[in-house]
Amino acid sequence: MVTFREMLSAWQLGDVLKADSLVSPDYIGHVSSGDRNVDGLKERIGEFKSMYRDAVFQIEDQFAVGEKVVTRMTAHASDAAGKPIRMMGINISRFSNARMCEEWATWEVVRA
């Protein structure tokens, strides 16, 4: 079964192709900018990596109930000017057939 930790690895590495093996073809991601499909997820992973090349993720808390996994996480990176930033996020992922099929995510950028 795919884990949310593997998904964070794809984000950290900017590995857009890894998304194909981690999420179901009918994946839907619910984010503040609107819902996205697998292609939208891949696009966002690529954008994130180009903006935050040195991002490192840390899982702070995680628990599972049934098909859903809730993760509170922190990412540390540098902005375009090289200044350190910290991002705090909460993600709820739903898994089915050993892949992530739906998620709800929110992030907040905080200056380090």
CNS distance restraints for C-alpha pairs under 8 A (distance, minus, plus):
assign (resid   1 and name CA) (resid  98 and name CA) 4.37 0.50 0.50
assign (resid   1 and name CA) (resid  99 and name CA) 6.72 0.50 0.50
assign (resid   2 and name CA) (resid   6 and name CA) 6.77 0.50 0.50
assign (resid   2 and name CA) (resid  22 and name CA) 6.02 0.50 0.50
assign (resid   2 and name CA) (resid  98 and name CA) 5.70 0.50 0.50
assign (resid   2 and name CA) (resid  99 and name CA) 5.59 0.50 0.50
assign (resid   2 and name CA) (resid 100 and name CA) 7.23 0.50 0.50
assign (resid   3 and name CA) (resid   7 and name CA) 6.86 0.50 0.50
assign (resid   4 and name CA) (resid   8 and name CA) 6.37 0.50 0.50
assign (resid   4 and name CA) (resid  69 and name CA) 7.76 0.50 0.50
assign (resid   4 and name CA) (resid  93 and name CA) 7.65 0.50 0.50
assign (resid   5 and name CA) (resid   9 and name CA) 6.32 0.50 0.50
assign (resid   6 and name CA) (resid  10 and name CA) 6.49 0.50 0.50
assign (resid   6 and name CA) (resid  22 and name CA) 7.73 0.50 0.50
assign (resid   7 and name CA) (resid  11 and name CA) 6.56 0.50 0.50
assign (resid   7 and name CA) (resid  19 and name CA) 7.50 0.50 0.50
assign (resid   7 and name CA) (resid  22 and name CA) 6.89 0.50 0.50
assign (resid   8 and name CA) (resid  12 and name CA) 6.12 0.50 0.50
assign (resid   8 and name CA) (resid  57 and name CA) 6.95 0.50 0.50
assign (resid   9 and name CA) (resid  13 and name CA) 6.02 0.50 0.50
assign (resid  10 and name CA) (resid  14 and name CA) 5.64 0.50 0.50
assign (resid  10 and name CA) (resid  15 and name CA) 4.80 0.50 0.50
assign (resid  10 and name CA) (resid  16 and name CA) 6.77 0.50 0.50
assign (resid  10 and name CA) (resid  18 and name CA) 6.21 0.50 0.50
assign (resid  10 and name CA) (resid  19 and name CA) 7.09 0.50 0.50
assign (resid  10 and name CA) (resid  45 and name CA) 7.66 0.50 0.50
assign (resid  11 and name CA) (resid  15 and name CA) 6.59 0.50 0.50
assign (resid  11 and name CA) (resid  16 and name CA) 7.89 0.50 0.50
assign (resid  11 and name CA) (resid  45 and name CA) 5.51 0.50 0.50
assign (resid  11 and name CA) (resid  48 and name CA) 7.45 0.50 0.50
assign (resid  11 and name CA) (resid  49 and name CA) 7.03 0.50 0.50
assign (resid  12 and name CA) (resid  49 and name CA) 7.00 0.50 0.50
assign (resid  12 and name CA) (resid  54 and name CA) 7.95 0.50 0.50
assign (resid  12 and name CA) (resid  55 and name CA) 5.98 0.50 0.50
assign (resid  12 and name CA) (resid  56 and name CA) 6.17 0.50 0.50
assign (resid  12 and name CA) (resid  57 and name CA) 6.94 0.50 0.50
assign (resid  13 and name CA) (resid  49 and name CA) 7.20 0.50 0.50
assign (resid  14 and name CA) (resid  45 and name CA) 5.79 0.50 0.50
assign (resid  14 and name CA) (resid  46 and name CA) 5.61 0.50 0.50
assign (resid  14 and name CA) (resid  48 and name CA) 7.49 0.50 0.50
assign (resid  14 and name CA) (resid  49 and name CA) 5.06 0.50 0.50
assign (resid  15 and name CA) (resid  19 and name CA) 7.44 0.50 0.50
assign (resid  15 and name CA) (resid  45 and name CA) 7.41 0.50 0.50
assign (resid  15 and name CA) (resid  46 and name CA) 7.57 0.50 0.50
assign (resid  16 and name CA) (resid  20 and name CA) 7.91 0.50 0.50
assign (resid  16 and name CA) (resid  42 and name CA) 4.96 0.50 0.50
assign (resid  16 and name CA) (resid  43 and name CA) 7.58 0.50 0.50
assign (resid  16 and name CA) (resid  45 and name CA) 6.18 0.50 0.50
assign (resid  16 and name CA) (resid  46 and name CA) 6.43 0.50 0.50
assign (resid  17 and name CA) (resid  21 and name CA) 7.83 0.50 0.50
assign (resid  17 and name CA) (resid  42 and name CA) 7.55 0.50 0.50
assign (resid  18 and name CA) (resid  22 and name CA) 6.49 0.50 0.50
assign (resid  19 and name CA) (resid  23 and name CA) 5.82 0.50 0.50
assign (resid  19 and name CA) (resid  38 and name CA) 7.54 0.50 0.50
assign (resid  19 and name CA) (resid  41 and name CA) 7.92 0.50 0.50
assign (resid  19 and name CA) (resid  42 and name CA) 6.76 0.50 0.50
assign (resid  20 and name CA) (resid  24 and name CA) 7.47 0.50 0.50
assign (resid  20 and name CA) (resid  25 and name CA) 7.67 0.50 0.50
assign (resid  20 and name CA) (resid  38 and name CA) 7.79 0.50 0.50
assign (resid  21 and name CA) (resid  99 and name CA) 7.73 0.50 0.50
assign (resid  22 and name CA) (resid  99 and name CA) 5.45 0.50 0.50
assign (resid  22 and name CA) (resid 100 and name CA) 6.30 0.50 0.50
assign (resid  23 and name CA) (resid  27 and name CA) 6.13 0.50 0.50
assign (resid  23 and name CA) (resid  38 and name CA) 7.44 0.50 0.50
assign (resid  23 and name CA) (resid  99 and name CA) 4.93 0.50 0.50
assign (resid  23 and name CA) (resid 100 and name CA) 4.52 0.50 0.50
assign (resid  23 and name CA) (resid 101 and name CA) 5.79 0.50 0.50
assign (resid  24 and name CA) (resid  99 and name CA) 5.53 0.50 0.50
assign (resid  24 and name CA) (resid 100 and name CA) 6.02 0.50 0.50
assign (resid  24 and name CA) (resid 101 and name CA) 5.17 0.50 0.50
assign (resid  25 and name CA) (resid  38 and name CA) 6.78 0.50 0.50
assign (resid  25 and name CA) (resid 101 and name CA) 7.88 0.50 0.50
assign (resid  26 and name CA) (resid  37 and name CA) 7.17 0.50 0.50
assign (resid  26 and name CA) (resid  38 and name CA) 7.44 0.50 0.50
assign (resid  26 and name CA) (resid 101 and name CA) 6.63 0.50 0.50
assign (resid  27 and name CA) (resid  37 and name CA) 5.66 0.50 0.50
assign (resid  27 and name CA) (resid  38 and name CA) 5.87 0.50 0.50
assign (resid  27 and name CA) (resid 100 and name CA) 7.01 0.50 0.50
assign (resid  27 and name CA) (resid 101 and name CA) 4.38 0.50 0.50
assign (resid  27 and name CA) (resid 102 and name CA) 5.48 0.50 0.50
assign (resid  28 and name CA) (resid  35 and name CA) 6.54 0.50 0.50
assign (resid  28 and name CA) (resid  36 and name CA) 5.66 0.50 0.50
assign (resid  28 and name CA) (resid  37 and name CA) 4.94 0.50 0.50
assign (resid  28 and name CA) (resid  38 and name CA) 7.16 0.50 0.50
assign (resid  28 and name CA) (resid 101 and name CA) 6.46 0.50 0.50
assign (resid  28 and name CA) (resid 102 and name CA) 4.92 0.50 0.50
assign (resid  28 and name CA) (resid 103 and name CA) 6.73 0.50 0.50
assign (resid  29 and name CA) (resid  35 and name CA) 5.41 0.50 0.50
assign (resid  29 and name CA) (resid  36 and name CA) 5.08 0.50 0.50
assign (resid  29 and name CA) (resid  37 and name CA) 6.38 0.50 0.50
assign (resid  29 and name CA) (resid  41 and name CA) 7.55 0.50 0.50
assign (resid  29 and name CA) (resid 102 and name CA) 5.57 0.50 0.50
assign (resid  29 and name CA) (resid 103 and name CA) 4.88 0.50 0.50
assign (resid  29 and name CA) (resid 104 and name CA) 6.07 0.50 0.50
assign (resid  29 and name CA) (resid 105 and name CA) 7.71 0.50 0.50
assign (resid  30 and name CA) (resid  34 and name CA) 6.25 0.50 0.50
assign (resid  30 and name CA) (resid  35 and name CA) 4.60 0.50 0.50
assign (resid  30 and name CA) (resid  36 and name CA) 6.70 0.50 0.50
assign (resid  30 and name CA) (resid 102 and name CA) 7.70 0.50 0.50
assign (resid  30 and name CA) (resid 103 and name CA) 6.01 0.50 0.50
assign (resid  30 and name CA) (resid 104 and name CA) 4.74 0.50 0.50
assign (resid  30 and name CA) (resid 105 and name CA) 6.55 0.50 0.50
assign (resid  31 and name CA) (resid  35 and name CA) 5.97 0.50 0.50
assign (resid  31 and name CA) (resid  36 and name CA) 7.77 0.50 0.50
assign (resid  31 and name CA) (resid 104 and name CA) 6.09 0.50 0.50
assign (resid  31 and name CA) (resid 105 and name CA) 5.49 0.50 0.50
assign (resid  31 and name CA) (resid 106 and name CA) 6.50 0.50 0.50
assign (resid  32 and name CA) (resid 105 and name CA) 7.98 0.50 0.50
assign (resid  32 and name CA) (resid 106 and name CA) 7.11 0.50 0.50
assign (resid  36 and name CA) (resid  40 and name CA) 5.07 0.50 0.50
assign (resid  36 and name CA) (resid  41 and name CA) 6.41 0.50 0.50
assign (resid  37 and name CA) (resid  41 and name CA) 6.22 0.50 0.50
assign (resid  38 and name CA) (resid  42 and name CA) 6.23 0.50 0.50
assign (resid  39 and name CA) (resid  43 and name CA) 6.17 0.50 0.50
assign (resid  40 and name CA) (resid  44 and name CA) 6.19 0.50 0.50
assign (resid  41 and name CA) (resid  45 and name CA) 6.18 0.50 0.50
assign (resid  42 and name CA) (resid  46 and name CA) 6.30 0.50 0.50
assign (resid  43 and name CA) (resid  47 and name CA) 6.24 0.50 0.50
assign (resid  44 and name CA) (resid  48 and name CA) 5.96 0.50 0.50
assign (resid  45 and name CA) (resid  49 and name CA) 6.24 0.50 0.50
assign (resid  46 and name CA) (resid  50 and name CA) 6.29 0.50 0.50
assign (resid  47 and name CA) (resid  51 and name CA) 6.25 0.50 0.50
assign (resid  48 and name CA) (resid  52 and name CA) 5.92 0.50 0.50
assign (resid  48 and name CA) (resid  53 and name CA) 7.93 0.50 0.50
assign (resid  49 and name CA) (resid  53 and name CA) 5.10 0.50 0.50
assign (resid  49 and name CA) (resid  55 and name CA) 7.73 0.50 0.50
assign (resid  51 and name CA) (resid  79 and name CA) 7.21 0.50 0.50
assign (resid  51 and name CA) (resid  80 and name CA) 7.01 0.50 0.50
assign (resid  52 and name CA) (resid  77 and name CA) 5.93 0.50 0.50
assign (resid  52 and name CA) (resid  78 and name CA) 6.25 0.50 0.50
assign (resid  52 and name CA) (resid  79 and name CA) 6.51 0.50 0.50
assign (resid  52 and name CA) (resid  80 and name CA) 7.86 0.50 0.50
assign (resid  53 and name CA) (resid  77 and name CA) 7.56 0.50 0.50
assign (resid  53 and name CA) (resid  78 and name CA) 7.87 0.50 0.50
assign (resid  54 and name CA) (resid  76 and name CA) 7.97 0.50 0.50
assign (resid  54 and name CA) (resid  77 and name CA) 5.45 0.50 0.50
assign (resid  54 and name CA) (resid  78 and name CA) 6.68 0.50 0.50
assign (resid  55 and name CA) (resid  75 and name CA) 6.22 0.50 0.50
assign (resid  55 and name CA) (resid  76 and name CA) 5.47 0.50 0.50
assign (resid  55 and name CA) (resid  77 and name CA) 4.29 0.50 0.50
assign (resid  55 and name CA) (resid  78 and name CA) 7.33 0.50 0.50
assign (resid  56 and name CA) (resid  75 and name CA) 5.39 0.50 0.50
assign (resid  56 and name CA) (resid  76 and name CA) 5.38 0.50 0.50
assign (resid  56 and name CA) (resid  77 and name CA) 6.57 0.50 0.50
assign (resid  57 and name CA) (resid  73 and name CA) 6.98 0.50 0.50
assign (resid  57 and name CA) (resid  74 and name CA) 5.77 0.50 0.50
assign (resid  57 and name CA) (resid  75 and name CA) 4.30 0.50 0.50
assign (resid  57 and name CA) (resid  76 and name CA) 6.63 0.50 0.50
assign (resid  58 and name CA) (resid  73 and name CA) 5.63 0.50 0.50
assign (resid  58 and name CA) (resid  74 and name CA) 5.26 0.50 0.50
assign (resid  58 and name CA) (resid  75 and name CA) 6.19 0.50 0.50
assign (resid  59 and name CA) (resid  71 and name CA) 6.91 0.50 0.50
assign (resid  59 and name CA) (resid  72 and name CA) 6.23 0.50 0.50
assign (resid  59 and name CA) (resid  73 and name CA) 4.44 0.50 0.50
assign (resid  59 and name CA) (resid  74 and name CA) 6.53 0.50 0.50
assign (resid  60 and name CA) (resid  71 and name CA) 7.52 0.50 0.50
assign (resid  60 and name CA) (resid  72 and name CA) 5.50 0.50 0.50
assign (resid  60 and name CA) (resid  73 and name CA) 5.09 0.50 0.50
assign (resid  60 and name CA) (resid  74 and name CA) 6.97 0.50 0.50
assign (resid  61 and name CA) (resid  71 and name CA) 5.76 0.50 0.50
assign (resid  61 and name CA) (resid  72 and name CA) 5.11 0.50 0.50
assign (resid  61 and name CA) (resid  73 and name CA) 6.97 0.50 0.50
assign (resid  62 and name CA) (resid  69 and name CA) 7.02 0.50 0.50
assign (resid  62 and name CA) (resid  70 and name CA) 5.51 0.50 0.50
assign (resid  62 and name CA) (resid  71 and name CA) 4.41 0.50 0.50
assign (resid  62 and name CA) (resid  72 and name CA) 6.35 0.50 0.50
assign (resid  63 and name CA) (resid  69 and name CA) 5.75 0.50 0.50
assign (resid  63 and name CA) (resid  70 and name CA) 5.46 0.50 0.50
assign (resid  63 and name CA) (resid  71 and name CA) 6.82 0.50 0.50
assign (resid  64 and name CA) (resid  68 and name CA) 5.63 0.50 0.50
assign (resid  64 and name CA) (resid  69 and name CA) 4.26 0.50 0.50
assign (resid  64 and name CA) (resid  70 and name CA) 6.21 0.50 0.50
assign (resid  65 and name CA) (resid  69 and name CA) 6.49 0.50 0.50
assign (resid  67 and name CA) (resid  94 and name CA) 5.37 0.50 0.50
assign (resid  67 and name CA) (resid  95 and name CA) 5.31 0.50 0.50
assign (resid  67 and name CA) (resid  96 and name CA) 6.85 0.50 0.50
assign (resid  68 and name CA) (resid  92 and name CA) 6.58 0.50 0.50
assign (resid  68 and name CA) (resid  93 and name CA) 5.40 0.50 0.50
assign (resid  68 and name CA) (resid  94 and name CA) 4.36 0.50 0.50
assign (resid  68 and name CA) (resid  95 and name CA) 6.33 0.50 0.50
assign (resid  69 and name CA) (resid  92 and name CA) 5.67 0.50 0.50
assign (resid  69 and name CA) (resid  93 and name CA) 5.19 0.50 0.50
assign (resid  69 and name CA) (resid  94 and name CA) 6.49 0.50 0.50
assign (resid  69 and name CA) (resid  95 and name CA) 7.98 0.50 0.50
assign (resid  70 and name CA) (resid  90 and name CA) 7.31 0.50 0.50
assign (resid  70 and name CA) (resid  91 and name CA) 5.74 0.50 0.50
assign (resid  70 and name CA) (resid  92 and name CA) 4.48 0.50 0.50
assign (resid  70 and name CA) (resid  93 and name CA) 6.46 0.50 0.50
assign (resid  71 and name CA) (resid  90 and name CA) 5.67 0.50 0.50
assign (resid  71 and name CA) (resid  91 and name CA) 5.22 0.50 0.50
assign (resid  71 and name CA) (resid  92 and name CA) 6.47 0.50 0.50
assign (resid  72 and name CA) (resid  88 and name CA) 7.60 0.50 0.50
assign (resid  72 and name CA) (resid  89 and name CA) 5.82 0.50 0.50
assign (resid  72 and name CA) (resid  90 and name CA) 4.53 0.50 0.50
assign (resid  72 and name CA) (resid  91 and name CA) 6.59 0.50 0.50
assign (resid  73 and name CA) (resid  88 and name CA) 5.90 0.50 0.50
assign (resid  73 and name CA) (resid  89 and name CA) 5.24 0.50 0.50
assign (resid  73 and name CA) (resid  90 and name CA) 6.31 0.50 0.50
assign (resid  74 and name CA) (resid  86 and name CA) 6.87 0.50 0.50
assign (resid  74 and name CA) (resid  87 and name CA) 5.54 0.50 0.50
assign (resid  74 and name CA) (resid  88 and name CA) 4.57 0.50 0.50
assign (resid  74 and name CA) (resid  89 and name CA) 6.22 0.50 0.50
assign (resid  75 and name CA) (resid  86 and name CA) 5.72 0.50 0.50
assign (resid  75 and name CA) (resid  87 and name CA) 5.00 0.50 0.50
assign (resid  75 and name CA) (resid  88 and name CA) 6.51 0.50 0.50
assign (resid  76 and name CA) (resid  84 and name CA) 7.23 0.50 0.50
assign (resid  76 and name CA) (resid  85 and name CA) 5.96 0.50 0.50
assign (resid  76 and name CA) (resid  86 and name CA) 4.68 0.50 0.50
assign (resid  76 and name CA) (resid  87 and name CA) 6.43 0.50 0.50
assign (resid  77 and name CA) (resid  84 and name CA) 5.75 0.50 0.50
assign (resid  77 and name CA) (resid  85 and name CA) 5.46 0.50 0.50
assign (resid  77 and name CA) (resid  86 and name CA) 6.48 0.50 0.50
assign (resid  78 and name CA) (resid  82 and name CA) 5.00 0.50 0.50
assign (resid  78 and name CA) (resid  83 and name CA) 5.14 0.50 0.50
assign (resid  78 and name CA) (resid  84 and name CA) 4.33 0.50 0.50
assign (resid  78 and name CA) (resid  85 and name CA) 5.63 0.50 0.50
assign (resid  79 and name CA) (resid  83 and name CA) 5.42 0.50 0.50
assign (resid  79 and name CA) (resid  84 and name CA) 6.34 0.50 0.50
assign (resid  79 and name CA) (resid  85 and name CA) 6.53 0.50 0.50
assign (resid  84 and name CA) (resid 111 and name CA) 6.85 0.50 0.50
assign (resid  84 and name CA) (resid 112 and name CA) 5.59 0.50 0.50
assign (resid  85 and name CA) (resid 109 and name CA) 7.06 0.50 0.50
assign (resid  85 and name CA) (resid 110 and name CA) 6.06 0.50 0.50
assign (resid  85 and name CA) (resid 111 and name CA) 4.59 0.50 0.50
assign (resid  85 and name CA) (resid 112 and name CA) 4.62 0.50 0.50
assign (resid  86 and name CA) (resid 109 and name CA) 6.00 0.50 0.50
assign (resid  86 and name CA) (resid 110 and name CA) 5.14 0.50 0.50
assign (resid  86 and name CA) (resid 111 and name CA) 5.85 0.50 0.50
assign (resid  86 and name CA) (resid 112 and name CA) 5.32 0.50 0.50
assign (resid  87 and name CA) (resid 107 and name CA) 6.57 0.50 0.50
assign (resid  87 and name CA) (resid 108 and name CA) 5.52 0.50 0.50
assign (resid  87 and name CA) (resid 109 and name CA) 4.36 0.50 0.50
assign (resid  87 and name CA) (resid 110 and name CA) 5.73 0.50 0.50
assign (resid  88 and name CA) (resid 107 and name CA) 5.61 0.50 0.50
assign (resid  88 and name CA) (resid 108 and name CA) 5.30 0.50 0.50
assign (resid  88 and name CA) (resid 109 and name CA) 6.53 0.50 0.50
assign (resid  88 and name CA) (resid 110 and name CA) 7.54 0.50 0.50
assign (resid  89 and name CA) (resid 105 and name CA) 7.22 0.50 0.50
assign (resid  89 and name CA) (resid 106 and name CA) 5.55 0.50 0.50
assign (resid  89 and name CA) (resid 107 and name CA) 4.21 0.50 0.50
assign (resid  89 and name CA) (resid 108 and name CA) 6.34 0.50 0.50
assign (resid  90 and name CA) (resid 105 and name CA) 5.90 0.50 0.50
assign (resid  90 and name CA) (resid 106 and name CA) 5.58 0.50 0.50
assign (resid  90 and name CA) (resid 107 and name CA) 6.68 0.50 0.50
assign (resid  91 and name CA) (resid 103 and name CA) 6.88 0.50 0.50
assign (resid  91 and name CA) (resid 104 and name CA) 5.66 0.50 0.50
assign (resid  91 and name CA) (resid 105 and name CA) 4.41 0.50 0.50
assign (resid  91 and name CA) (resid 106 and name CA) 6.55 0.50 0.50
assign (resid  92 and name CA) (resid 103 and name CA) 5.46 0.50 0.50
assign (resid  92 and name CA) (resid 104 and name CA) 5.15 0.50 0.50
assign (resid  92 and name CA) (resid 105 and name CA) 6.48 0.50 0.50
assign (resid  93 and name CA) (resid 100 and name CA) 6.59 0.50 0.50
assign (resid  93 and name CA) (resid 101 and name CA) 7.69 0.50 0.50
assign (resid  93 and name CA) (resid 102 and name CA) 5.87 0.50 0.50
assign (resid  93 and name CA) (resid 103 and name CA) 4.26 0.50 0.50
assign (resid  93 and name CA) (resid 104 and name CA) 6.53 0.50 0.50
assign (resid  94 and name CA) (resid 100 and name CA) 5.82 0.50 0.50
assign (resid  94 and name CA) (resid 101 and name CA) 5.90 0.50 0.50
assign (resid  94 and name CA) (resid 102 and name CA) 5.11 0.50 0.50
assign (resid  94 and name CA) (resid 103 and name CA) 6.01 0.50 0.50
assign (resid  95 and name CA) (resid  99 and name CA) 5.36 0.50 0.50
assign (resid  95 and name CA) (resid 100 and name CA) 4.34 0.50 0.50
assign (resid  95 and name CA) (resid 101 and name CA) 5.52 0.50 0.50
assign (resid  95 and name CA) (resid 102 and name CA) 7.09 0.50 0.50
assign (resid  96 and name CA) (resid 100 and name CA) 6.39 0.50 0.50
assign (resid  96 and name CA) (resid 101 and name CA) 6.22 0.50 0.50
